[in-house]
Amino acid sequence: MTKAELVAVMAQDADISKAASAKVLDSYIETVTKELKKNGKLGLVGFGTFSVVKRKARTGRNPQTGEEIKIKAKKVVRFKPGKGLSDKVQ
């Protein structure tokens, strides 16, 4: 599903315009991003938890040449689905 498709579905479900739906989605994305940057964790009961985790530096391989490369340490976002979401998907 693309962002445009998600905006259209949200607009139809909430009975609002696509422009309003796009604003809401953009606001949600911005808020989640700010919260993860500030506190490193955001939980939505029944949906799941977003968290920021540090990934250690490691050695990898270039798949084309097979030579070893160094992969720098970095922060990544993880998502752990909540029970409500997991039950609905299965």
MOPAC internal coordinates of N, CA, C and O (Angstrom, degrees):
PM7 1SCF
backbone

  N    0.0000 0     0.00 0     0.00 0    0    0    0
  C    1.4531 1     0.00 0     0.00 0    1    0    0
  C    1.5216 1   107.81 1     0.00 0    2    1    0
  O    1.2310 1   120.76 1   -47.06 1    3    2    1
  N    1.3024 1   116.16 1   132.94 1    3    2    1
  C    1.4542 1   120.83 1   178.08 1    5    3    2
  C    1.5236 1   110.40 1   -88.77 1    6    5    3
  O    1.2310 1   120.92 1   -10.16 1    7    6    5
  N    1.3232 1   115.84 1   169.84 1    7    6    5
  C    1.4573 1   120.04 1   178.85 1    9    7    6
  C    1.5291 1   109.84 1   -62.18 1   10    9    7
  O    1.2310 1   119.98 1   138.66 1   11   10    9
  N    1.3273 1   117.64 1   -41.34 1   11   10    9
  C    1.4664 1   121.54 1   179.93 1   13   11   10
  C    1.5310 1   110.74 1   -62.07 1   14   13   11
  O    1.2310 1   120.23 1   139.16 1   15   14   13
  N    1.3186 1   117.17 1   -40.84 1   15   14   13
  C    1.4634 1   120.95 1   178.27 1   17   15   14
  C    1.5263 1   110.85 1   -66.32 1   18   17   15
  O    1.2310 1   120.39 1   139.40 1   19   18   17
  N    1.3253 1   116.86 1   -40.60 1   19   18   17
  C    1.4589 1   121.07 1   178.00 1   21   19   18
  C    1.5258 1   110.80 1   -63.52 1   22   21   19
  O    1.2310 1   120.06 1   136.73 1   23   22   21
  N    1.3342 1   117.49 1   -43.27 1   23   22   21
  C    1.4601 1   122.01 1   177.81 1   25   23   22
  C    1.5209 1   110.24 1   -59.62 1   26   25   23
  O    1.2310 1   120.02 1   136.63 1   27   26   25
  N    1.3307 1   117.56 1   -43.37 1   27   26   25
  C    1.4629 1   121.83 1  -179.67 1   29   27   26
  C    1.5336 1   111.25 1   -63.38 1   30   29   27
  O    1.2310 1   120.18 1   136.13 1   31   30   29
  N    1.3201 1   117.25 1   -43.87 1   31   30   29
  C    1.4723 1   121.24 1   179.90 1   33   31   30
  C    1.5251 1   110.45 1   -65.90 1   34   33   31
  O    1.2310 1   120.53 1   136.62 1   35   34   33
  N    1.3366 1   116.60 1   -43.38 1   35   34   33
  C    1.4662 1   120.28 1   178.83 1   37   35   34
  C    1.5245 1   110.99 1   -62.29 1   38   37   35
  O    1.2310 1   120.59 1   138.04 1   39   38   37
  N    1.3213 1   116.48 1   -41.96 1   39   38   37
  C    1.4626 1   120.80 1  -179.82 1   41   39   38
  C    1.5216 1   110.57 1   -62.62 1   42   41   39
  O    1.2310 1   120.59 1   137.79 1   43   42   41
  N    1.3124 1   116.47 1   -42.21 1   43   42   41
  C    1.4693 1   120.55 1  -179.50 1   45   43   42
  C    1.5311 1   110.87 1   -68.09 1   46   45   43
  O    1.2310 1   120.24 1   135.38 1   47   46   45
  N    1.3287 1   117.14 1   -44.62 1   47   46   45
  C    1.4624 1   121.06 1  -179.02 1   49   47   46
  C    1.5263 1   112.41 1   -64.78 1   50   49   47
  O    1.2310 1   120.36 1   140.96 1   51   50   49
  N    1.3276 1   116.91 1   -39.04 1   51   50   49
  C    1.4601 1   121.13 1  -177.18 1   53   51   50
  C    1.5228 1   112.56 1   -91.43 1   54   53   51
  O    1.2310 1   120.71 1   177.05 1   55   54   53
  N    1.3356 1   116.26 1    -2.95 1   55   54   53
  C    1.4705 1   122.21 1  -179.03 1   57   55   54
  C    1.5333 1   111.30 1    55.91 1   58   57   55
  O    1.2310 1   121.56 1  -131.35 1   59   58   57
  N    1.3449 1   114.63 1    48.65 1   59   58   57
  C    1.4572 1   121.67 1   175.88 1   61   59   58
  C    1.5230 1   108.44 1  -128.99 1   62   61   59
  O    1.2310 1   120.58 1    -8.37 1   63   62   61
  N    1.3211 1   116.49 1   171.63 1   63   62   61
  C    1.4621 1   119.90 1  -179.59 1   65   63   62
  C    1.5309 1   110.20 1   -72.78 1   66   65   63
  O    1.2310 1   121.24 1   -19.50 1   67   66   65
  N    1.3332 1   115.24 1   160.50 1   67   66   65
  C    1.4596 1   119.69 1   177.56 1   69   67   66
  C    1.5259 1   110.74 1   -65.15 1   70   69   67
  O    1.2310 1   120.63 1   145.89 1   71   70   69
  N    1.3280 1   116.40 1   -34.11 1   71   70   69
  C    1.4687 1   120.23 1   179.16 1   73   71   70
  C    1.5277 1   110.37 1   -63.67 1   74   73   71
  O    1.2310 1   120.36 1   135.77 1   75   74   73
  N    1.3283 1   116.92 1   -44.23 1   75   74   73
  C    1.4614 1   121.25 1   178.41 1   77   75   74
  C    1.5286 1   110.46 1   -65.18 1   78   77   75
  O    1.2310 1   120.73 1   139.57 1   79   78   77
  N    1.3132 1   116.21 1   -40.43 1   79   78   77
  C    1.4538 1   121.26 1   179.17 1   81   79   78
  C    1.5296 1   110.40 1   -64.07 1   82   81   79
  O    1.2310 1   120.03 1   138.70 1   83   82   81
  N    1.3079 1   117.54 1   -41.30 1   83   82   81
  C    1.4596 1   121.49 1   178.56 1   85   83   82
  C    1.5303 1   110.47 1   -63.84 1   86   85   83
  O    1.2310 1   120.34 1   141.31 1   87   86   85
  N    1.3332 1   116.96 1   -38.69 1   87   86   85
  C    1.4716 1   120.95 1   177.75 1   89   87   86
  C    1.5234 1   110.73 1   -63.53 1   90   89   87
  O    1.2310 1   120.62 1   137.02 1   91   90   89
  N    1.3187 1   116.42 1   -42.98 1   91   90   89
  C    1.4676 1   121.41 1   179.64 1   93   91   90
  C    1.5266 1   109.97 1   -63.28 1   94   93   91
  O    1.2310 1   120.01 1   134.23 1   95   94   93
  N    1.3187 1   117.59 1   -45.77 1   95   94   93
  C    1.4615 1   121.19 1  -179.36 1   97   95   94
  C    1.5238 1   110.72 1   -64.02 1   98   97   95
  O    1.2310 1   119.99 1   136.25 1   99   98   97
  N    1.3233 1   117.63 1   -43.75 1   99   98   97
  C    1.4672 1   121.19 1   178.07 1  101   99   98
  C    1.5253 1   110.86 1   -61.97 1  102  101   99
  O    1.2310 1   120.53 1   139.71 1  103  102  101
  N    1.3260 1   116.59 1   -40.29 1  103  102  101
  C    1.4600 1   121.19 1   178.34 1  105  103  102
  C    1.5234 1   110.62 1   -64.34 1  106  105  103
  O    1.2310 1   120.15 1   138.20 1  107  106  105
  N    1.3244 1   117.32 1   -41.80 1  107  106  105
  C    1.4586 1   121.99 1   178.94 1  109  107  106
  C    1.5248 1   110.39 1   -61.43 1  110  109  107
  O    1.2310 1   120.65 1   132.28 1  111  110  109
  N    1.3171 1   116.36 1   -47.72 1  111  110  109
  C    1.4669 1   121.12 1  -179.01 1  113  111  110
  C    1.5269 1   110.40 1   -61.83 1  114  113  111
  O    1.2310 1   120.55 1   135.94 1  115  114  113
  N    1.3220 1   116.54 1   -44.06 1  115  114  113
  C    1.4628 1   121.20 1  -179.98 1  117  115  114
  C    1.5322 1   111.34 1   -64.37 1  118  117  115
  O    1.2310 1   120.48 1   137.93 1  119  118  117
  N    1.3264 1   116.69 1   -42.07 1  119  118  117
  C    1.4590 1   121.12 1  -179.60 1  121  119  118
  C    1.5267 1   111.34 1   -65.59 1  122  121  119
  O    1.2310 1   120.06 1   136.08 1  123  122  121
  N    1.3233 1   117.50 1   -43.92 1  123  122  121
  C    1.4675 1   121.25 1   178.31 1  125  123  122
  C    1.5294 1   109.51 1   -61.85 1  126  125  123
  O    1.2310 1   120.41 1   136.38 1  127  126  125
  N    1.3222 1   116.82 1   -43.62 1  127  126  125
  C    1.4617 1   121.35 1  -179.86 1  129  127  126
  C    1.5271 1   111.33 1   -61.15 1  130  129  127
  O    1.2310 1   120.43 1   133.42 1  131  130  129
  N    1.3338 1   116.77 1   -46.58 1  131  130  129
  C    1.4667 1   120.84 1   179.87 1  133  131  130
  C    1.5287 1   111.12 1   -62.61 1  134  133  131
  O    1.2310 1   120.51 1   136.60 1  135  134  133
  N    1.3161 1   116.64 1   -43.40 1  135  134  133
  C    1.4659 1   120.86 1  -178.38 1  137  135  134
  C    1.5252 1   111.17 1   -65.42 1  138  137  135
  O    1.2310 1   120.05 1   139.00 1  139  138  137
  N    1.3253 1   117.50 1   -41.00 1  139  138  137
  C    1.4590 1   120.02 1   178.62 1  141  139  138
  C    1.5211 1   110.98 1   -66.13 1  142  141  139
  O    1.2310 1   120.69 1   142.66 1  143  142  141
  N    1.3184 1   116.29 1   -37.34 1  143  142  141
  C    1.4659 1   120.05 1   178.70 1  145  143  142
  C    1.5274 1   110.94 1   -68.79 1  146  145  143
  O    1.2310 1   120.70 1   142.65 1  147  146  145
  N    1.3456 1   116.28 1   -37.35 1  147  146  145
  C    1.4649 1   121.81 1  -177.02 1  149  147  146
  C    1.5273 1   112.17 1   -77.61 1  150  149  147
  O    1.2310 1   120.14 1   126.03 1  151  150  149
  N    1.3266 1   117.34 1   -53.97 1  151  150  149
  C    1.4662 1   122.02 1  -172.62 1  153  151  150
  C    1.5282 1   114.47 1  -110.56 1  154  153  151
  O    1.2310 1   119.87 1   162.12 1  155  154  153
  N    1.3185 1   117.85 1   -17.88 1  155  154  153
  C    1.4559 1   120.49 1   178.29 1  157  155  154
  C    1.5127 1   115.50 1    81.52 1  158  157  155
  O    1.2310 1   119.82 1  -176.06 1  159  158  157
  N    1.3486 1   117.95 1     3.94 1  159  158  157
  C    1.4636 1   119.37 1  -179.11 1  161  159  158
  C    1.5234 1   110.57 1  -156.45 1  162  161  159
  O    1.2310 1   120.73 1   -38.90 1  163  162  161
  N    1.3277 1   116.20 1   141.10 1  163  162  161
  C    1.4519 1   121.94 1   176.76 1  165  163  162
  C    1.5192 1   108.13 1  -146.17 1  166  165  163
  O    1.2310 1   120.51 1   -59.09 1  167  166  165
  N    1.3269 1   116.62 1   120.91 1  167  166  165
  C    1.4610 1   120.89 1  -179.08 1  169  167  166
  C    1.5084 1   111.59 1  -114.73 1  170  169  167
  O    1.2310 1   120.85 1   -46.42 1  171  170  169
  N    1.3194 1   115.97 1   133.58 1  171  170  169
  C    1.4621 1   123.03 1   175.20 1  173  171  170
  C    1.5238 1   106.70 1  -118.14 1  174  173  171
  O    1.2310 1   120.60 1   -72.29 1  175  174  173
  N    1.3269 1   116.46 1   107.71 1  175  174  173
  C    1.4602 1   121.81 1  -174.68 1  177  175  174
  C    1.5268 1   110.12 1   -56.50 1  178  177  175
  O    1.2310 1   121.02 1   -50.12 1  179  178  177
  N    1.3196 1   115.65 1   129.88 1  179  178  177
  C    1.4552 1   121.84 1   179.12 1  181  179  178
  C    1.5161 1   113.27 1    85.99 1  182  181  179
  O    1.2310 1   119.72 1   163.32 1  183  182  181
  N    1.3383 1   118.14 1   -16.68 1  183  182  181
  C    1.4617 1   121.36 1   179.89 1  185  183  182
  C    1.5241 1   110.74 1  -105.81 1  186  185  183
  O    1.2310 1   120.70 1   122.51 1  187  186  185
  N    1.3416 1   116.27 1   -57.49 1  187  186  185
  C    1.4529 1   119.04 1   179.40 1  189  187  186
  C    1.5092 1   112.30 1   160.76 1  190  189  187
  O    1.2310 1   121.43 1     3.67 1  191  190  189
  N    1.3262 1   114.88 1  -176.33 1  191  190  189
  C    1.4515 1   121.62 1  -177.72 1  193  191  190
  C    1.5249 1   110.03 1  -128.03 1  194  193  191
  O    1.2310 1   121.33 1   -51.53 1  195  194  193
  N    1.3376 1   115.06 1   128.47 1  195  194  193
  C    1.4525 1   121.86 1   172.63 1  197  195  194
  C    1.5185 1   106.75 1   -96.34 1  198  197  195
  O    1.2310 1   119.79 1   -42.12 1  199  198  197
  N    1.3323 1   118.01 1   137.88 1  199  198  197
  C    1.4556 1   120.31 1   177.17 1  201  199  198
  C    1.5270 1   109.39 1  -146.27 1  202  201  199
  O    1.2310 1   121.25 1   -24.82 1  203  202  201
  N    1.3252 1   115.22 1   155.18 1  203  202  201
  C    1.4551 1   121.87 1   177.55 1  205  203  202
  C    1.5165 1   107.33 1  -102.71 1  206  205  203
  O    1.2310 1   120.79 1   -50.40 1  207  206  205
  N    1.3307 1   116.10 1   129.60 1  207  206  205
  C    1.4592 1   122.54 1  -177.73 1  209  207  206
  C    1.5235 1   108.46 1  -127.25 1  210  209  207
  O    1.2310 1   120.81 1   -39.34 1  211  210  209
  N    1.3372 1   116.06 1   140.66 1  211  210  209
  C    1.4608 1   119.99 1   175.55 1  213  211  210
  C    1.5254 1   109.05 1   -83.26 1  214  213  211
  O    1.2310 1   121.23 1   -50.54 1  215  214  213
  N    1.3129 1   115.25 1   129.46 1  215  214  213
  C    1.4610 1   120.61 1   175.91 1  217  215  214
  C    1.5351 1   107.13 1  -101.48 1  218  217  215
  O    1.2310 1   120.08 1   -50.82 1  219  218  217
  N    1.3040 1   117.45 1   129.18 1  219  218  217
  C    1.4602 1   122.27 1  -177.70 1  221  219  218
  C    1.5294 1   110.88 1   -69.46 1  222  221  219
  O    1.2310 1   121.26 1   -22.91 1  223  222  221
  N    1.3224 1   115.19 1   157.09 1  223  222  221
  C    1.4646 1   120.41 1   172.43 1  225  223  222
  C    1.5240 1   107.83 1   -66.96 1  226  225  223
  O    1.2310 1   121.05 1   -33.48 1  227  226  225
  N    1.3175 1   115.60 1   146.52 1  227  226  225
  C    1.4616 1   118.65 1  -177.70 1  229  227  226
  C    1.5266 1   109.86 1  -152.64 1  230  229  227
  O    1.2310 1   121.30 1    -7.56 1  231  230  229
  N    1.3035 1   115.11 1   172.44 1  231  230  229
  C    1.4500 1   121.60 1   177.38 1  233  231  230
  C    1.5126 1   108.93 1  -103.76 1  234  233  231
  O    1.2310 1   120.66 1   -45.42 1  235  234  233
  N    1.3232 1   116.34 1   134.58 1  235  234  233
  C    1.4551 1   121.41 1   178.07 1  237  235  234
  C    1.5099 1   109.86 1  -127.73 1  238  237  235
  O    1.2310 1   120.95 1     5.76 1  239  238  237
  N    1.3151 1   115.79 1  -174.24 1  239  238  237
  C    1.4684 1   120.63 1   178.94 1  241  239  238
  C    1.5166 1   109.81 1  -128.29 1  242  241  239
  O    1.2310 1   120.96 1   -40.89 1  243  242  241
  N    1.3145 1   115.76 1   139.11 1  243  242  241
  C    1.4552 1   121.65 1   172.87 1  245  243  242
  C    1.5275 1   106.66 1   -73.88 1  246  245  243
  O    1.2310 1   119.23 1   -61.59 1  247  246  245
  N    1.3432 1   119.08 1   118.41 1  247  246  245
  C    1.4615 1   120.13 1  -175.51 1  249  247  246
  C    1.5328 1   113.94 1   -65.35 1  250  249  247
  O    1.2310 1   119.97 1   156.11 1  251  250  249
  N    1.3200 1   117.65 1   -23.89 1  251  250  249
  C    1.4725 1   119.71 1  -179.17 1  253  251  250
  C    1.5202 1   112.28 1   -81.14 1  254  253  251
  O    1.2310 1   120.92 1   137.95 1  255  254  253
  N    1.3369 1   115.84 1   -42.05 1  255  254  253
  C    1.4656 1   118.94 1  -175.38 1  257  255  254
  C    1.5235 1   112.73 1  -104.08 1  258  257  255
  O    1.2310 1   119.77 1   158.80 1  259  258  257
  N    1.3127 1   118.04 1   -21.20 1  259  258  257
  C    1.4566 1   121.43 1  -178.75 1  261  259  258
  C    1.5205 1   113.33 1    82.89 1  262  261  259
  O    1.2310 1   119.81 1   176.92 1  263  262  261
  N    1.3372 1   117.96 1    -3.08 1  263  262  261
  C    1.4615 1   119.88 1  -178.99 1  265  263  262
  C    1.5246 1   110.71 1   -74.70 1  266  265  263
  O    1.2310 1   121.06 1   -29.22 1  267  266  265
  N    1.3264 1   115.58 1   150.78 1  267  266  265
  C    1.4547 1   121.27 1   179.27 1  269  267  266
  C    1.5201 1   109.86 1   -75.34 1  270  269  267
  O    1.2310 1   121.09 1   -38.86 1  271  270  269
  N    1.3418 1   115.52 1   141.14 1  271  270  269
  C    1.4539 1   120.96 1   176.33 1  273  271  270
  C    1.5203 1   108.28 1  -131.11 1  274  273  271
  O    1.2310 1   121.04 1   -26.02 1  275  274  273
  N    1.3360 1   115.61 1   153.98 1  275  274  273
  C    1.4617 1   120.29 1   177.26 1  277  275  274
  C    1.5230 1   108.21 1   -95.03 1  278  277  275
  O    1.2310 1   121.08 1   -50.59 1  279  278  277
  N    1.3202 1   115.54 1   129.41 1  279  278  277
  C    1.4644 1   121.79 1   177.70 1  281  279  278
  C    1.5186 1   106.83 1  -106.03 1  282  281  279
  O    1.2310 1   120.69 1   -56.77 1  283  282  281
  N    1.3378 1   116.28 1   123.23 1  283  282  281
  C    1.4625 1   121.57 1  -176.05 1  285  283  282
  C    1.5284 1   111.51 1   -69.93 1  286  285  283
  O    1.2310 1   121.55 1   -24.38 1  287  286  285
  N    1.3253 1   114.64 1   155.62 1  287  286  285
  C    1.4664 1   120.92 1   173.92 1  289  287  286
  C    1.5237 1   108.09 1   -69.28 1  290  289  287
  O    1.2310 1   120.52 1   -33.98 1  291  290  289
  N    1.3289 1   116.61 1   146.02 1  291  290  289
  C    1.4614 1   120.02 1   177.70 1  293  291  290
  C    1.5119 1   110.26 1  -159.42 1  294  293  291
  O    1.2310 1   121.41 1   -13.79 1  295  294  293
  N    1.3184 1   114.92 1   166.21 1  295  294  293
  C    1.4607 1   121.16 1   176.55 1  297  295  294
  C    1.5283 1   108.23 1   -92.99 1  298  297  295
  O    1.2310 1   120.74 1   -41.40 1  299  298  297
  N    1.3326 1   116.19 1   138.60 1  299  298  297
  C    1.4556 1   121.71 1   178.02 1  301  299  298
  C    1.5281 1   109.53 1  -130.44 1  302  301  299
  O    1.2310 1   120.82 1   -25.31 1  303  302  301
  N    1.3025 1   116.04 1   154.69 1  303  302  301
  C    1.4641 1   121.44 1   178.62 1  305  303  302
  C    1.5226 1   108.52 1   -94.51 1  306  305  303
  O    1.2310 1   121.14 1   -48.22 1  307  306  305
  N    1.3145 1   115.43 1   131.78 1  307  306  305
  C    1.4651 1   121.67 1   176.49 1  309  307  306
  C    1.5207 1   108.38 1  -113.96 1  310  309  307
  O    1.2310 1   120.72 1   -28.55 1  311  310  309
  N    1.3210 1   116.22 1   151.45 1  311  310  309
  C    1.4633 1   121.67 1   175.23 1  313  311  310
  C    1.5127 1   108.15 1  -129.49 1  314  313  311
  O    1.2310 1   121.07 1   -53.08 1  315  314  313
  N    1.3335 1   115.56 1   126.92 1  315  314  313
  C    1.4591 1   121.06 1   175.89 1  317  315  314
  C    1.5203 1   106.70 1  -114.40 1  318  317  315
  O    1.2310 1   120.04 1   -66.22 1  319  318  317
  N    1.3232 1   117.52 1   113.78 1  319  318  317
  C    1.4728 1   119.24 1  -178.76 1  321  319  318
  C    1.5208 1   112.02 1   -65.43 1  322  321  319
  O    1.2310 1   121.46 1   -34.93 1  323  322  321
  N    1.3329 1   114.80 1   145.07 1  323  322  321
  C    1.4594 1   121.64 1   177.03 1  325  323  322
  C    1.5131 1   110.44 1   -80.79 1  326  325  323
  O    1.2310 1   120.75 1    -9.96 1  327  326  325
  N    1.3072 1   116.17 1   170.04 1  327  326  325
  C    1.4678 1   121.82 1  -178.43 1  329  327  326
  C    1.5173 1   111.50 1   -61.12 1  330  329  327
  O    1.2310 1   120.11 1   138.02 1  331  330  329
  N    1.3433 1   117.39 1   -41.98 1  331  330  329
  C    1.4618 1   120.36 1  -179.42 1  333  331  330
  C    1.5177 1   112.32 1   -60.03 1  334  333  331
  O    1.2310 1   120.30 1   135.73 1  335  334  333
  N    1.3243 1   117.04 1   -44.27 1  335  334  333
  C    1.4615 1   121.25 1   178.69 1  337  335  334
  C    1.5210 1   111.25 1   -67.58 1  338  337  335
  O    1.2310 1   120.72 1   135.87 1  339  338  337
  N    1.3071 1   116.24 1   -44.13 1  339  338  337
  C    1.4750 1   120.23 1  -179.90 1  341  339  338
  C    1.5294 1   111.12 1   -60.74 1  342  341  339
  O    1.2310 1   120.37 1   138.58 1  343  342  341
  N    1.3248 1   116.90 1   -41.42 1  343  342  341
  C    1.4651 1   120.28 1  -179.39 1  345  343  342
  C    1.5171 1   111.68 1   -66.36 1  346  345  343
  O    1.2310 1   120.04 1   142.88 1  347  346  345
  N    1.3305 1   117.52 1   -37.12 1  347  346  345
  C    1.4689 1   121.08 1  -178.62 1  349  347  346
  C    1.5262 1   112.54 1   -73.43 1  350  349  347
  O    1.2310 1   120.20 1   150.89 1  351  350  349
  N    1.3269 1   117.22 1   -29.11 1  351  350  349
  C    1.4679 1   121.03 1  -178.01 1  353  351  350
  C    1.5261 1   110.81 1   -77.39 1  354  353  351
  O    1.2310 1   120.30 1   147.65 1  355  354  353
  N    1.3153 1   117.02 1   -32.35 1  355  354  353
  C    1.4751 1   119.91 1  -176.70 1  357  355  354
  C    1.4637 1   112.78 1   -76.62 1  358  357  355
  O    1.2310 1   120.10 1   180.00 1  359  358  357

